[in-house]
Amino acid sequence: MDHLRDQILNSISEAVFTVDKNLRIKYFNDAASELTGYSRDEVLDKICKRVFKPSNCCTQCPLLMVLETKKKITDYYSDICARNGELKQVKMSASLLKNEDGEPDGGIISVTPVSEIEKLQRELVDGTDFHGIVGKSQPMREIFSLIEDVAGSDAPVFIRGESGTGKEMVANAIQLLSERRFKPYLKVSCSVFHDNLLASELFGHVKGAYTDAHRDRLGRFEIADSGTLFLDEIAEIPITLQIKLLRVLQEGTFERLGESVTRKVDVRIIAATNINIEKALKSGNLREDLFYRLNVIPIVVPPLRDRTDDIPLLVYHFLKKFAKIFNSGEKTIDDESLDILMRYGWPGNIRELENIMEYLFVRSQRENKITASKIPESIRSVSSFSPRVHERFFKNLLSNSGERNTIISMLEKHHWNKGKVASELGIGRTTLWRKMKELDILSE
């Protein structure tokens, strides 16, 4: 039977290996050897992460997720280190293996190398998706690095940023990378509840605690015990309730409304706000002691106008998203439209961009490409234009001393302000962005 299994698995072109419950490799087919450069004898009975050294193994190991959730994982993107030290981008699928008694006994993993076209599609459409956050600009790369550094801690995180910048997405990424990722994760928008209702929502109540309290109710802190609680618009909490929240942060204890029994919880707090903290502290709307207790790990999410390099990535991301929502073919967007979107100030940030992209997608139902004529006048009139230069002329303009060196030199001259570089060259920002991507300058 084992010989027949080996014949079958060795006949397929997909790399396949199996592991036991301790993640030790128990089977390794010929395609896996060809992909990684390791022979079967070199890897058998070794722990898979010590062989392949995937970058995300310690945070989101697909094998551990399968063993813990009992659910199949498909199209999981990662990288592995081959025997010669080469880092290869791959796509994995993992399933649970069971013994004769039906108990989990390990996992089977198939590995497929990611093609160059698929790499490009993922980069252009998903925009270096960092656990749901689309972006590649320097400010966002700094935030991604910070998230990875702090995710393993239980310290409170305080996320600040304008409305629509993606504060909740940052909170989600922290939770996904944390040790509590398989524990409860609850969210509360503090601005939508009145005083008693918010206190009940957070801490729970007993029957008769107030007029409409007809039965006992658990609060979010109890439900989220051992997990994470995301408190959005934290600065909207009434002062009297801020004292109770401070106690939970300091001591991990609280009482339900209408009850004197002290309860203990272990909850990590991630808070967020879009208001001016300095003004809130000065006016007394936010207690200083609560702010300092929450602000152990501060994260400031930049507005979209300060990360315009990410706009093309977000545009492609939303085009793909709405293609799925409306069950239609994917659309493209012309350079003029992209230039307009990159010049607009986006006071509503990513949320406003998403709404505009949905509008453009609906307006372009009969076309395959979104054009500038479909963009609302309110956005076109605000965007200022500079003369565009054809791509061929742009290439000739820079060919004397080398395109890449010239662009980098001009970027350094203008402190990496791409708007000024594009203006000096007399081209659109989109053309500059595309050329930088082609020459692999964006990664620097």
N, C-alpha and C positions, 0 to 999 in steps of 0.2 A: 504493500500500500504506500509506504514511504517512497519507494522507488518510482511508483506511478506519479505521486505528487511532485517529486523532483523533476520528472520529465515534463509534466504540464507547466510548472512554474518556470522552468528554464527555457521553455519554448516561446514564452511571451517576451515582447520587447520592453516591457515596463519593469523597472527595478522593484523588487519585492523582498522584504525581510520580515521576520517575526521576532518578537521579544517575549520573555516571560513576565511575571508580575513584578520582578525586580529590575525590569528594563534591560535584561541581558539578552543579547542577540542569540537566537536559537536556529534561525535559518536565513540563508543569504543566497539569492539566485544569481545566475550568470550575468544578467543585465545589471544587477546592483554592483557586481564586481567591475563591470565595464564602466559604469558611471562614476564610481568612487575611486577606482584604482586599487582597492583592497581585495585580496583573495579571501575566499571563504574561511580558510584556516586562521587568517590574521584577525578576524573579527568575532568568531564564535565564542560565546560565553563572556564577551566584554560588554560593558554598559554602553548603550548606543551613543549617548551624548559625549562620552569620552573619546569615541572614535570620530564622529562627524562634527563635533563642536559647533552646533547651530547657534546663531547669535541670540535667538529668542527662546532657547530651551528652558532657561531658568525661570522665565516669566509665563510662557504659555506653551508648554510642551503638549503637542497633540496626543501623545500616548497617554500622558497623565490625565488629560481631559477625557479621553475615551474610557480609561479605567475608572475614573471618578463619576462620570455622568452616565456611563453605559450607552452613550450615543455615538453614532458614526460621525467622523469628521471628514469633510471633503474639500478639495481645492484650498488647502492650507499652504500659504506661501511662506517660504523660509529660505535660508541658505545653509549649505553644508560645506565642510572643508574636505576636499579630496586628499588622497594619500600624498600627492605632490605639493600640497599646500594651497592649491587653487580653490578659491571660493566660488561655489556654483549656486546660482539661484534655481530653486526647485519648487515644485508644487506637490504636496503630499495629500494622501487620503489614508485614514486609519480606522480600523474596525476592531471590535472586541473578539477575542478568542475565548472559548469556554471549554471546560473539561467534560468528562462523561457525565458528571452530576449536574451539569448546567451552570457551574460556578465560573466566574471570571478567572482566566488562566493566563492572560497576556494579551498581546495585540498583534495585528498584521498590518504592515505599512507598505503602501505603494508610493514610489517616488518618480516623478517625471521632470526632466529639465525644462525650465521656462525658455521658450524660444525668444529670439531677439525681437520679433514683432510683438509678442505678448509683453515683453519688458517695456517696450515703447508705449504700448496701449495702456498698460498699468500706470506708467509715469505720466502720460498726457491726460488720461481720463481720471485716474484716481489721485494724481498729484502727490505721490509719495504719501499715501494715506497712513497717518500715524494713529492707529486705533480709532478711526472715525474722523480724525481731524485732517483736513486737506490743506497742505501748505508746504512750501520749500524755501521761503524767504528766510533771511538771517534771523529776524525777530522770532519767527516760529520755530526755527531749528534750536534756538536758545531755550524756548519753552519746552520743546520735546526733550531736550537734554535734562532740564530741571525736573520734568515729570518723572523721567526714568530714575533720577537721583533720589527723589523723595517718596516715590510710590511705596517702597518697602517699609517706610516709617509709619508709625501710628500718630505722628504729630498732626495737629490741626492745620488745615490749609485754607488760606483766604484768597479767593480769586476776585480780582477787580477788573473792570472793563466796561465800555459803553454797552448799551443795549444792542443785542444782535451780533456781538463779536464772537460768540461761541463759548461762553464761560461754562455752560453745562457740558459741552463736549470735552473740555479740559478735565472737569470733574469725572466724567465717565472714563477717560483714559487713565486717570490716577487709580480709579477703582479696579479697572481691568488688569492693571499691572501690579496691584497690591496683593499681599498675602491673604486678604479678605475677599478675593474676587469670587469665591464660591459661597460666600456668606451673604446674608440679606443686604440689599442696597436699596434704600428708600429715599425719595425726594419730596421736599415740602417747599412750596412757594409761600413764603411768610407774608407776602403783601395781600393775599386774597382772603385772609381770615380776620374776623374781629377778635378782640382780646380773649374772651372766654373760649371761643372756638379754637383759636390758635393754641392756647394753653392745653385744651383737651386733645388737640391733634398731636401735640408733641409729647405730653406727659400722661394722657389718659384721664379718665374720671371714674368715680363710683356713682351708683344710682342716687339721684337726689342732689348731686353736687351743685346743680343750677336747674333752672326751670325746665329745660328740655332734656335733661339727663335722665332718661327713663330706664337705663340699664348700665351696668359696668362696661367700660370700654378701655381697651389697651391703647396706649399712645405709641407714636412712631419710635420713641427711644426703646421701649420694651420690645417691639417687633423687630427692630434692627439690632438687637443685642448680639454682640460678637461680629457685627458687620459695619456698614458705613451709612452715614446719614448726610445727605446733601441738602443744605439749607440755603435756598435761593432768596435773594433780596433780604438778607439777614438784618440790614440796617432799618428795615421797616417794623421790626419787633418792638412792641411797647416797652418802655423803661422797666415797668414792674416785672415783666416776663424776662427781660434781659438778666435780672438778678438770678432767677431760677436757672437760666441757661448757663450762667457763669458757674453756678454750683455744680452742675453736671460736668462741665469741662474740668473743674478743679478737683472734684471729689468722686465723680462718677456715680452720684446719688441724686435721687429726686423723690417726690411724693405725687401721687395722682391727685387731681382736684377732688376736694371733699374727703380726703383720707390723710391720716397722720402716719401711715406705715412708710418707712424709708426703704426704698428699693435701690438696688445697685445694678449698674449696666456697664458694659464694655463696648463703646461705640466710637468709631473714628468720625470726626466732624470735618466736612468740607463745606465751607461757606462761600457765598458770592454776593456781590452787590454792584450796581451800576451808578450809585450816587457818589458825590464828592465826599470822601471820608473826612477830610480836614474840616469842611463846613459842618458835617454831622457831629463831629466831636466838639467843635467850638459852640454849636447851638445847644448841645446837651441831648440831642436826639439819639446819640450812641455813647454808651458808657466807655470811658477810656480803658478800664480794667478788662471789660469784655473784648474790646478791640485788640488789646495787646495779647490776650489769651488766645484769640482766634488767629492772630497775625503771625503765628510761629513760622509758617512757610508762606510768604506772600508771592502771588503770581499775578502779573499785570498783563492782560491780553490786549494787544494793540488793536486800534481801529483799522478797518480795511484800507483807509487812505494812507496808512503808514506801512502797508505791506502789499503794495500794488503788484509786486512780482507774482503774487499768488492768484491774482484775478484770472489769468488765462486757465490756470489749473482748476479753479473753482468753476469757471464757465463750462469747461469740458466735463467736469464732474456732474454738474446739474443737467447738462444735455443728456448724459447717459441716464441719469436718474429719471428724468421726465419721459425718456423714450420707453423705459420700463413701466412707468405709471400709466402712460397713455397707450401702451401696447402698440407702439409704432416704431418704424425704423429710426436709427440714430441720425441726427442732423449735424451739419457742420455750421461754422459761422465765418463770415468773411473778415478780412483784415480791418476794413474800415469800421465794422461794428465792434470788433475787439478793441480797436484804438479808442473809440468813443467810451466804451465801458471802462477802459483803463484810465481815462482822463477825468471821469466823473468822481465826485467827492464821496459818495456813498454815506450820507449821514445815518442811514439805517443799517449800515454795515452788511455782514453776510446775509442776514435775513432779508434785507432789501434786494440784494443781488439775486438771491434765490427767487424772490417774488417776480423780479423783472425777467429772469430766465424762463419761468413758467409762462409769463405773459407772452414772451417772444416765441416760445415753443407752440403755444396755442395759436398765435397769429400766423405761424408759418406751417400750418398743418398740411397745406397743399404743395409746399416746397421742401427740397432736401437741404437747402442752405438758408441760414438766417442772414438777412441783409440789413443795412443801416436804416432803410426806409421804414422798417417795422419798429424801430426803437422809439419810445415816446419822446415827444418834442421837449418835455420838461428835462430830460436827460441830455438830449442832443444839444439844446441851447446852452446848457451849462458847460459842456465839454468844449474846450478850445482846441483848435486844430493847428498843426504845423505842416508845412509842405511835405508831402510824401515822396519818397524816392523809390523807383522800381528796384526790386531785389538785385537785378543784374548790374545796375549802376552802383548800388551799394557795394557789391562785390569788387567791382573795378576800382572804386574809390579807395578800398583798403588793400588792394593786391600788392602794392609796391613794397610795403614793409611787412606783409603778413597780417592776415585778418585778425587772428587770435591775439597776437602781441599788441596790435594797434588798439583793439577794443579794450584789452586789459589796461593798457597805458592810459587811455582816455577815462576809464572807470576810476583808476587811481587818482587821476588829475581832479576829477569831480567827486572824490570820496564816495565812489560807488552810487552816486545819484544818477540813476538811469535816465531820468527825465532830462537832465542837463546834457548828458551824452547824446541822447537822441536828437535834442534840439541843435547841438553843435554840428552833428552830422547831417541835419536836415532830413531826418527820417522819422517815421512813427515809432512809438515805444514798442509796438507789437513786432515790427520788423527787427528791432534791436533784440528783443526778447527771444525771437525765433533763432536769430543768428547766434546768440549766446548759448542757447540750448544745443544748437547744432555743433558748436565748437566746445561743448562741455565746460562752459565758464560758470554756469549757474551753480554748480556744485562747489565752487570756490567761495 
